[in-house]
Amino acid sequence: MTNARDFSLADQLDATRDWEDEDHDADHDADTDADTEFASGYADEPDPEEPEESVGAMDLAERHALKRVAGLSTELEDITEVEYRQLRLERVVLVGVWTEGSVEDAENSMAELALLAETAGSEVLEAIYQRRQKPDPATYIGRGKVDGLREIVAASGADTVICDGELAPSQLRNLEDRLKVKVVDRTALILDIFAQHAKSREGQAQVELAQLTYMKQRLRGWGGNLSRQAGGRVSGGEGIGGRGPGETKIETDRRRINDKIAKLRRELKAMKGTRDNKRAQRQRNQIPSVAIAGYTNAGKSSLLNRLTDAGVLVEDALFATLDPTTRRTTTADGRVYTMSDTVGFVRHLPHQLVEAFRSTLEEVSDSDLILHVVDGSHPDPEGQLAAVREVFAEIGADKVPEIVVINKADAADPMVIARLRQREPHCVVVSARTGEGIEQALAVIEQELPHPSVEFDALLPYERGDLLNQLHQHGEIDELEHTGAGTRVRGRAHEELAGELASYAV
């Protein structure tokens, strides 16, 4: 029998200890090589100074600072975790009623409704429309179609239905009762977008006034909540301050809304006085005004930035800017005029908005020239022109001289541009993004601006340089000659300035 070699655990562990040291040295050398390879020295250099951003760029960054995120749950999986709440996109189904026009018109209208819904912060799941002579007075799409819509809502998991039209309070109530989800119409959707984008104090007051006017006739409570009587010594009711026994909660809420509407109208009236004073000062100084108006997302703010370097917010979204912006600029010969960006229009613009934004829209009706901007790349630019001109007629701006500006020429079909040129002879084609046609547009604007009508021929003393400066800014000079007695000037001016020049007439 052969004797086996004695086995020792301590000896075996000592023999393997060198393996760990070799692996550690190899890993350390690899890390050292990696650090040496990626050490570039750029981290030690200071970052170059960034250019100063415009006001519009900062507004756009602020608007995008918090976005709704799709697909993220707000529920806690573990109570020991930190609670993170994410904004979830509202899941919507679009419903339309096609009463007139072609199938293409109906699809364009639904596509615009989808853009409105996305702008408001929604995720569009389905879009359906029905051919009818007129909307159903009870349920908008007909009683039988409501059952099919309820199945679509249940299958898609939608929590909101948006109708492409203005619903009566009864239609809204009937649809919500049968669909068991929230139902909003086109008017409420546009008001919601305006509420998100209004920045100035006047704009926020105008949007709130429009929302309260719309909401007043659509108050509704769950169950009998708004039907309870509150008066006398009811515990938790109105008591003193109510109109007495028998008044329901819905009546009290409607009265409070009326009080709020009256307060907002008083505030807007005071703000309108400030705007009127500025407008009167421009008119007193005979400064011509140009208003940029048109369909929403047609590129009005981009055009204002291109023409005047205004630096206002620009975003590829519907109703991106609501607050009017006015910039002072000059013609090639030195005449001063103002250019104003206004709120965009849309098909079936709610009357509540037209009334609430009346003081803002007066910038269009009181202007000397309107730049009517239309999106040349839109599927239906003629429909945009017609919709905007309907609003022009409603606010009394249909008599103001108009120049049609076909924008987005770089993305438009040349056949569509040719068709619009034939339809609108007094038009210019531009691209606010690339600068194409801007020089031609400025030349047309300067030609269409109102010209002074009173001719003059005066010899101004050299100490009256103020009059000569006013002539350069507000008049038209045909001939200017410096003589020993003064400056000989011939041209045209408005009546007030011509009256001051009368004492120096030759």
C-alpha positions in Angstrom: 0.0 0.0 0.0 1.4 3.3 -1.1 1.3 6.2 1.4 -0.4 9.4 -0.1 1.2 12.8 0.3 -0.1 14.7 3.3 -2.7 17.4 2.5 -2.5 20.8 4.2 -5.3 23.5 3.8 -3.0 26.3 4.9 -0.4 25.4 2.3 -3.0 25.4 -0.5 -4.4 28.9 0.6 -0.8 30.3 0.6 -0.3 29.0 -2.9 -3.4 30.8 -4.3 -2.8 34.1 -2.5 -0.4 35.2 -5.3 -3.3 34.9 -7.9 -5.4 37.6 -6.2 -2.3 40.0 -6.2 -1.7 39.4 -9.9 -5.4 40.2 -10.8 -5.4 43.3 -8.6 -2.2 44.6 -10.3 -3.7 43.9 -13.8 -7.0 45.8 -13.0 -5.1 48.7 -11.5 -2.9 49.0 -14.6 -6.0 48.9 -16.9 -7.7 51.6 -14.9 -4.5 53.7 -15.0 -4.3 53.3 -18.8 -8.0 54.2 -19.2 -7.5 57.4 -17.2 -4.5 58.3 -19.2 -6.3 57.7 -22.5 -9.3 59.9 -21.7 -7.5 62.8 -20.0 -7.9 65.5 -22.6 -7.5 68.7 -20.5 -10.7 70.2 -21.9 -12.3 70.1 -18.4 -9.8 72.6 -17.2 -10.6 75.1 -19.8 -13.4 77.6 -19.2 -16.6 77.3 -21.3 -17.0 80.0 -24.0 -19.4 82.8 -23.2 -22.8 82.1 -24.6 -24.7 84.8 -26.5 -27.5 86.6 -24.8 -30.9 85.0 -25.5 -33.8 87.0 -26.8 -37.0 87.5 -24.7 -38.8 85.1 -27.0 -36.2 82.4 -26.6 -36.3 82.7 -22.8 -40.2 82.5 -22.9 -39.9 79.4 -25.0 -37.4 77.8 -22.7 -39.7 78.6 -19.7 -42.7 77.1 -21.4 -40.8 73.8 -22.2 -39.3 73.7 -18.7 -42.1 71.4 -17.5 -43.8 69.1 -20.0 -46.3 66.4 -19.6 -44.8 62.9 -19.8 -46.6 60.0 -21.3 -46.4 56.4 -19.9 -45.4 57.2 -16.4 -47.4 56.1 -13.4 -48.1 58.3 -10.4 -48.9 55.4 -8.1 -46.4 54.2 -5.5 -45.2 50.6 -5.9 -43.7 50.6 -2.4 -44.6 52.9 0.5 -41.0 53.1 1.5 -40.1 54.8 -1.9 -39.9 58.5 -2.3 -43.1 59.7 -4.1 -42.4 61.1 -7.6 -45.5 62.6 -9.2 -45.4 62.9 -13.0 -47.8 64.8 -15.2 -49.7 62.4 -17.4 -51.0 63.1 -20.9 -54.8 63.2 -21.0 -56.0 60.5 -23.3 -58.7 61.7 -25.6 -61.0 60.6 -28.4 -62.0 63.1 -31.1 -65.6 63.3 -32.4 -66.8 65.4 -35.3 -70.0 65.9 -37.3 -69.6 66.5 -41.0 -72.5 68.7 -42.2 -71.2 70.4 -45.4 -68.2 70.4 -47.7 -66.1 67.6 -49.0 -64.5 64.6 -47.2 -61.2 66.5 -47.4 -62.7 69.4 -45.5 -63.9 67.1 -42.8 -60.5 65.4 -42.4 -58.8 68.8 -42.3 -61.1 70.0 -39.6 -60.4 66.8 -37.6 -56.6 67.2 -38.1 -56.8 70.7 -36.8 -58.8 69.5 -33.8 -56.0 66.9 -33.1 -53.4 69.7 -33.2 -55.5 71.7 -30.7 -55.8 68.7 -28.4 -52.0 68.1 -28.6 -51.3 71.8 -27.9 -53.6 71.6 -24.8 -51.5 68.6 -23.6 -53.4 65.5 -24.7 -52.7 62.2 -26.4 -55.1 61.5 -29.2 -56.1 57.9 -29.3 -59.0 57.8 -31.9 -60.7 60.3 -34.2 -64.1 59.6 -35.7 -66.7 61.7 -37.6 -70.2 61.2 -38.8 -72.0 62.5 -41.9 -75.3 64.3 -40.9 -77.3 67.1 -42.2 -77.1 68.8 -38.7 -75.8 67.7 -35.3 -78.3 65.8 -33.1 -79.9 68.3 -30.7 -79.7 65.8 -27.8 -76.4 63.9 -28.2 -74.6 65.7 -31.1 -73.8 62.5 -33.0 -77.1 60.6 -32.7 -78.3 58.2 -30.1 -77.2 55.1 -31.8 -73.7 56.4 -32.5 -73.2 57.2 -28.8 -73.2 53.4 -27.9 -70.5 52.8 -30.5 -68.5 55.7 -29.1 -68.9 54.3 -25.6 -67.3 51.1 -26.8 -64.4 52.9 -28.4 -63.8 54.9 -25.2 -63.9 51.7 -23.1 -61.6 49.8 -25.4 -59.0 52.6 -25.8 -59.0 53.6 -22.2 -59.7 57.2 -22.9 -60.7 59.6 -20.2 -61.9 62.5 -22.3 -64.0 63.0 -25.4 -63.5 66.2 -27.4 -66.3 67.2 -29.9 -65.5 69.4 -33.0 -68.2 72.0 -32.3 -69.8 74.0 -29.6 -72.1 71.8 -27.5 -75.2 73.0 -25.8 -75.4 72.4 -22.0 -78.0 69.6 -22.6 -75.8 67.9 -25.2 -72.8 68.0 -22.8 -74.9 66.6 -20.0 -76.4 63.8 -22.1 -73.0 62.7 -23.5 -71.3 62.6 -20.1 -74.2 60.6 -18.6 -74.0 58.0 -21.3 -70.2 57.9 -21.9 -69.2 58.1 -18.2 -66.1 60.2 -19.1 -65.5 63.9 -19.3 -66.8 65.6 -22.5 -65.5 69.0 -23.7 -66.2 70.9 -26.9 -64.0 72.9 -29.3 -64.7 76.1 -27.4 -63.6 74.7 -24.1 -60.5 73.3 -25.7 -59.5 76.6 -27.2 -60.1 78.4 -23.9 -57.9 75.9 -22.2 -55.0 76.6 -24.6 -55.5 80.4 -24.1 -55.4 79.9 -20.3 -52.1 78.0 -20.6 -50.4 80.6 -22.9 -51.7 83.9 -21.5 -48.8 85.8 -19.7 -49.7 89.4 -19.3 -52.2 90.6 -16.7 -54.5 91.8 -19.4 -54.3 88.5 -21.3 -55.1 86.5 -18.2 -58.1 88.7 -17.3 -59.4 88.4 -20.9 -59.1 84.6 -20.8 -60.7 84.3 -17.4 -63.6 86.5 -18.6 -64.2 84.2 -21.6 -64.0 81.1 -19.5 -66.5 82.4 -16.9 -68.9 83.5 -19.7 -68.7 80.1 -21.2 -69.0 78.3 -17.9 -72.0 80.3 -16.5 -74.5 78.3 -18.6 -72.8 75.0 -18.1 -72.7 74.7 -14.3 -73.4 71.2 -13.2 -73.0 69.2 -10.0 -72.8 65.6 -9.3 -76.0 64.1 -7.9 -78.1 66.8 -6.1 -75.1 68.8 -5.0 -76.0 72.0 -6.8 -79.8 71.5 -6.2 -79.6 71.9 -2.5 -81.4 74.9 -1.0 -79.3 77.2 1.0 -80.9 80.0 3.0 -82.1 81.0 6.4 -80.3 79.2 9.2 -79.1 76.2 7.1 -76.0 74.8 8.7 -73.1 75.1 6.2 -75.3 77.0 3.7 -75.1 80.5 2.6 -77.2 82.0 5.4 -76.6 85.8 5.5 -75.4 87.0 2.1 -77.7 84.6 0.2 -80.9 85.8 -1.4 -83.0 83.9 1.1 -84.7 80.6 1.5 -85.3 78.7 -1.7 -82.1 79.7 -3.4 -80.2 76.7 -4.6 -76.4 76.3 -4.7 -76.3 76.4 -8.5 -78.1 79.8 -8.4 -75.6 81.1 -5.8 -72.6 79.9 -7.8 -74.1 81.5 -11.0 -74.5 84.8 -9.1 -70.9 84.7 -7.9 -69.8 84.1 -11.5 -71.8 87.1 -12.6 -70.1 89.2 -9.9 -66.7 88.0 -11.0 -67.5 88.8 -14.6 -68.5 92.3 -13.7 -65.3 92.8 -11.8 -63.2 91.5 -14.7 -65.0 93.8 -17.1 -64.2 96.8 -14.9 -60.5 95.8 -14.7 -60.4 95.3 -18.5 -62.0 98.7 -19.0 -59.2 100.3 -17.0 -56.6 98.4 -19.0 -58.3 99.4 -22.2 -57.9 103.1 -21.2 -54.1 102.6 -21.1 -54.1 101.0 -24.5 -56.3 103.7 -25.9 -54.0 106.4 -24.6 -51.0 104.8 -26.4 -53.0 104.5 -29.6 -54.2 108.1 -29.4 -50.6 109.3 -28.9 -49.5 107.4 -32.0 -52.5 108.9 -34.0 -51.7 112.4 -32.6 -48.2 112.1 -33.9 -49.4 110.8 -37.2 -47.5 107.5 -36.9 -48.9 104.9 -39.3 -49.6 101.5 -37.8 -49.3 98.0 -39.5 -51.1 95.0 -37.9 -49.9 91.5 -38.6 -53.0 89.2 -38.4 -53.9 85.8 -39.7 -54.6 82.2 -38.9 -52.9 80.6 -35.8 -49.5 79.1 -36.5 -49.2 80.8 -39.9 -45.9 82.5 -38.8 -46.9 85.9 -37.6 -44.4 86.2 -34.8 -41.6 84.8 -37.0 -42.5 87.5 -39.6 -42.4 90.2 -37.0 -39.0 89.0 -35.8 -37.8 89.0 -39.4 -39.1 92.5 -40.2 -38.3 94.3 -37.0 -35.9 92.1 -34.9 -38.5 92.0 -32.2 -37.2 88.8 -30.5 -40.7 87.6 -29.5 -41.5 83.9 -28.7 -41.7 81.6 -31.7 -43.0 78.1 -31.5 -44.5 75.6 -33.9 -47.7 75.4 -32.0 -51.3 76.8 -32.1 -51.8 80.0 -30.2 -48.2 80.1 -29.1 -48.4 83.9 -28.5 -51.5 85.7 -27.2 -50.2 89.1 -26.0 -49.9 91.7 -28.7 -46.4 93.0 -29.4 -45.8 96.4 -31.0 -42.4 97.5 -32.4 -41.3 100.8 -33.8 -39.5 100.7 -37.2 -38.7 103.0 -40.1 -39.0 102.9 -43.9 -36.1 103.1 -46.3 -36.5 106.9 -46.5 -36.7 107.4 -42.7 -40.4 107.5 -42.1 -41.5 106.0 -38.7 -44.3 103.5 -38.3 -45.3 100.7 -35.9 -45.8 97.0 -36.5 -48.0 94.9 -34.2 -48.3 91.2 -33.8 -51.8 90.1 -32.8 -53.5 87.0 -31.5 -54.1 84.2 -34.1 -57.5 83.3 -35.4 -59.0 79.8 -36.1 -62.1 78.4 -37.6 -65.2 78.9 -35.4 -63.3 81.2 -33.0 -65.5 81.3 -29.8 -67.5 84.4 -29.5 -66.5 84.7 -25.9 -62.9 85.1 -26.9 -63.8 87.7 -29.5 -65.7 89.8 -26.9 -63.1 89.3 -24.2 -60.2 90.2 -26.6 -62.1 93.2 -28.1 -59.6 95.7 -26.9 -56.7 93.6 -28.2 -58.4 93.1 -31.6 -58.9 96.8 -31.9 -55.2 97.0 -32.8 -56.3 95.4 -36.1 -59.4 97.4 -36.8 -57.7 100.7 -36.0 -54.5 100.0 -38.0 -53.7 101.7 -41.3 -52.6 98.5 -43.0 -53.1 94.8 -42.3 -50.6 92.1 -43.2 -52.8 89.0 -43.6 -50.4 86.1 -43.1 -51.5 82.7 -44.5 -49.6 79.4 -44.3 -48.8 78.4 -47.8 -47.9 74.8 -46.7 -51.3 74.2 -45.1 -53.6 71.7 -46.8 -56.4 74.4 -47.0 -55.0 77.9 -47.2 -58.1 79.3 -48.8 -60.1 78.1 -45.8 -57.7 79.9 -43.5 -58.2 83.1 -45.5 -62.0 82.8 -45.3 -62.0 82.1 -41.6 -59.8 85.1 -40.8 -61.8 87.4 -42.9 -65.0 86.4 -41.1 -63.4 87.6 -37.9 -62.3 90.8 -39.6 -65.9 91.5 -40.5 -67.0 90.8 -36.9 -64.5 93.3 -35.4 -64.9 95.9 -38.1 -61.5 95.5 -39.8 -62.8 94.4 -43.2 -62.5 98.0 -44.5 -58.8 98.3 -43.7 -56.3 98.0 -46.6 -54.9 94.4 -46.7 -51.8 92.7 -48.0 -51.9 88.9 -48.2 -48.5 87.5 -47.1 -48.1 83.9 -48.2 -45.6 82.5 -45.7 -43.6 79.3 -45.5 -42.7 79.4 -49.2 -39.8 77.1 -48.5 -42.1 74.3 -47.5 -45.1 75.0 -49.7 -46.1 73.3 -53.0 -45.3 75.7 -56.0 -48.7 74.8 -57.5 -50.4 76.0 -54.3 -48.4 79.2 -54.3 -49.4 79.8 -58.0 -53.1 79.1 -57.1 -53.0 81.6 -54.2 -51.2 84.2 -56.4 -54.0 84.0 -58.9 -56.7 84.1 -56.2 -55.1 87.0 -54.3 -53.4 89.4 -56.8 -52.3 91.8 -54.1 -50.0 89.4 -52.3 -46.3 88.7 -51.6 -44.6 85.3 -51.1 -42.1 85.1 -48.2 -40.4 82.6 -45.9 -39.9 84.0 -42.5 -37.5 81.1 -41.7 -35.1 81.6 -44.6 -35.7 85.3 -45.3 -36.9 84.7 -48.9 -39.1 87.6 -50.1 -38.7 89.8 -47.0 -37.2 92.7 -49.0 -40.1 92.6 -51.5 -42.6 92.6 -48.5 -40.9 95.6 -47.0 -41.1 97.5 -50.3 -44.8 96.7 -50.6 -45.5 97.8 -47.0 -43.7 101.1 -47.6 -45.7 101.6 -50.8 -49.1 100.9 -49.1 -48.5 103.0 -46.0 -50.6 106.2 -45.9 -48.7 109.1 -47.4 -48.9 112.8 -46.2 -51.3 114.8 -48.4 -50.3 118.4 -47.9 -47.6 119.8 -50.1 -45.1 122.4 -48.8 -42.2 124.5 -50.0 -40.4 126.1 -47.0 -37.1 127.7 -46.1 -36.2 126.5 -42.6 -33.7 128.5 -40.5 -30.8 126.4 -39.3 -32.0 126.8 -35.7 -35.2 124.9 -36.6 -33.5 121.6 -36.9 -36.4 120.0 -34.9 -38.8 120.7 -37.8 -36.4 119.2 -40.3 -36.2 116.1 -38.1 -40.0 115.8 -37.9 -40.1 116.0 -41.7 -37.6 113.1 -42.0 -39.7 111.0 -39.6 -43.3 111.8 -40.5 -43.2 113.5 -43.9 -41.9 112.9 -47.4 -39.0 115.1 -48.7 -38.7 115.5 -52.5 -36.0 118.1 -52.6 -33.6 119.4 -49.9 -31.0 122.1 -50.4 -28.8 123.9 -47.9 -28.5 127.6 -48.6 -27.0 130.6 -46.9 -30.4 131.6 -45.5 -31.4 128.2 -44.3 -32.5 124.8 -45.6 -34.9 124.8 -48.6 -37.3 121.8 -48.4 -40.0 120.7 -50.7 -42.3 117.7 -50.1 -45.5 116.6 -48.4 -46.5 116.5 -44.7 -49.6 115.9 -42.7 -51.9 118.8 -41.8 -50.5 119.6 -38.3 -46.9 119.6 -39.4 -47.7 121.6 -42.6 -49.3 124.2 -40.3 -46.1 124.6 -38.4 -44.2 125.0 -41.7 -46.6 127.6 -43.0 -44.7 130.5 -41.4 -41.6 129.5 -43.3 -43.3 129.0 -46.7 -41.5 130.3 -49.8 
